[in-house]
Amino acid sequence: MGIIDNINKVFDHRVRLGIMSALVVNESIDFSTLKELLGVTDGNLASHLKSLEKAAYITIEKQFIGRKPNTKYSITKLGKLEFTKHINALEKLINKQ
């Protein structure tokens, strides 16, 4: 098994890497906070969140706070496992140089 076998293509975009990095250290984060943190547009963030949801790496919880809709995102156990494997593979690759 090679060093790059655990590098996950789902995380190869900086926005997805940012989303996962934020979620791995927070129980959940809402859409607005993620958007501000990553400095991306609504559409850009939404498409990357959809990809991570499709891979079952994040969950989405929609609710209303007062009359305002609020969407929160959380990392799944699978997402945390796969992201950790990805980061460890990157570290091994860097340290091998």
N, C-alpha and C positions, 0 to 999 in steps of 0.2 A: 504494500500500500504506500503510495507516494504522499509527499507532504501536501500537495494541492488537492488531494481527494476530498478533504473536508471543507474546501472553499466552496461556498454555496452561491450559485448564480443569482438566487433571489435577492441576495444582499449586495450585489455588485454595483448598485447605484447609490450615490452619496445621500440622496433623500431617504431611501430605505434604511441605509446604515444609520442615519441620524434618528429616524423613527424608532428603530430597534434599540439604539443606545439610550434614548430617552426613556423608553418603556421598561428596559431591564432594571433601571434604578428607581422607577416610580411605580406605584401600584396601578395608577391609571392617569391619563392625560386627556384633556379635551381638545377638540379640533382647533380652536382658536389659539390655544397655548402652543400646540405643535406647529401651527402655521407661523406664529411669531418667532418661536425658537429656531425654526429652520429657514425662515426668510423665503418662503415659497408662496405661489399663488394657490387659491382654493382648488382649482382644477388639477394642478400638478400634485398637490398633497393628496387629494382624493384618489387619483389614479394609483399612486404608490400604496396608499392604505388598502385599496381594493386588491392589489396584487398580494400584499401580505395576508389579508383576510382569506383570499382564495387558497393560499398555501397553508392555512390554519395556524399561522404564527401569531395572529392577534385576534382579539374579539372586540366587537363593537356593541356598546350599550347606548341606546337612544332613550332620552327621557325629556321631560319638561321641567324647567325650574321656573316656577311662576307660569308665565305664558310664553316663555322663551324656550325654544328647542335647545337641547344640549346633547352632544354626542361625545362619549368618552371611549377611549381605546385602552386595552390592556394586553399584555403579552400572555400567550398561552404557555403551558409547560413544554409543549413541542417547540414553540418559538424560542423559548429560553434555551432549551437544549441545543437546537440547531444554530442559534446565534453564538452560543458559547463555543461550540465546535468550530464555527467559522472564524471567530476571533483567535482561538488557540492555533488554528492552522496558519493564520496570517502571522502570528507571533513566531511560530516555528520557522516559517519561510524567511522572515526578517532576520532572525537570529542565526540562520544557517549561512548567511552571507559573510 
